[in-house]
Amino acid sequence: MVKIRLRRLGSRNQPTYRVVVAESASPREGRFIETLGHYNPLRQPALIVIDEEKALKWLRQGAQPTETARSLLAKQGIWQKFRAAAPAAPTPESSPAEASQVTE
């Protein structure tokens, strides 16, 4: 499974992170597929830079963001754009079989 997650950089007590696409089995600082952006939590306000086109491409291909990555995507407005463009799932009270029946 492919995940969108954070990769830690920086020295001790000075963390910075890269937002990357990686296999879920890869270690945190290990191999990754593509870099989407970076995040610096020590700045006030925190610096978040994410390439929207790349992130949306990977989300459409089925990459699952971690909880922290999802919150960063939401702060940038990328998660909302992805959810708005995603096809709506059928609700439990209206199944596809019921929708196809016409009542007169």
N, C-alpha and C positions, 0 to 999 in steps of 0.2 A: 504494500500500500504506500502511496506517495503522500507525504505530509508537508504542509507549510509550517515551518517552525523557526525558532531563534537559534542562532549559532553564536556562542559566547566568544568574544575577543577582549583584548585589553589586559592590563596587568592586575595584580591583586588589588582589591578595593577600588578599581577603576574600570568597571565592566562597560563594554559597549557590545552591541549585538548586531548581527546581520540577519535579515529575514531571508530564509532560503527555502528551496524546495528540495526535499531529500527523501530517500527511502526510510520507512519507519524503523527498519532494523539497523540503520547506520548510527554510530555514536554521535553525541551532541556536537563535538568538534570534528567529526569525521567527514567522510565523503558526502558531497551534495550535488544536485543536478544543476541548479541555477540560483543566482542571487536575485532577489526581488527588491531589496532595499536595505536600510539600516535604521537602528534605533539606539539613541543615547539617553538612558533614564536619568543621568546625573545632571543634565542641563535643566534649567528652570525657565520656561516650561520644557518638558522632555521633547527631544528632537526625534521626529518620526518621518522618514522619507521612504515611500514605497512606490514602485513603478506600477501604476494602476492597470495598464494594458497587460503587462506580464502576469500580474496577480489574477486578473479576471480570466485570462487564458488558462491558467492552471486550475482555477476553481471550476471552470466549465469542463475541463478534462477529468475532474473527479478528485483533485487533491483535497485532502481534509486538513483544515487548519487546526493547530492546537488551541487551547483555550486562550493563552496569552496572545498568540498570533491573530486569533479572531478578534480580540479586543482592540488590537492595533489596527486591523483592517476596518473595524467599525469606527474608530476615531477618525480615520481618513475618509470614511464614507464609501469605501470599496465594498464592504460586506453588504450594505443596504442595496447598492446597485446590483450586486450579484443576486440577492434574494428577490429583488423586484423583477429581474429578467428571467428567473427560474420559473418553469411551468408549475402552476399550482397543483398540489396533490388533491385528489378527490376527497371530499369530506365523508366521514363515516355514514352520515344520514342520507347521502345521495350517492348510491352506487351507480356505475356505468349502465348496468342492466335496467335500473329504474329510470334513468334519464332517457334511454332509447324508447321506452314505452310511451305512447301517446294516449292520453285519456280523453274521452269525449263525453 
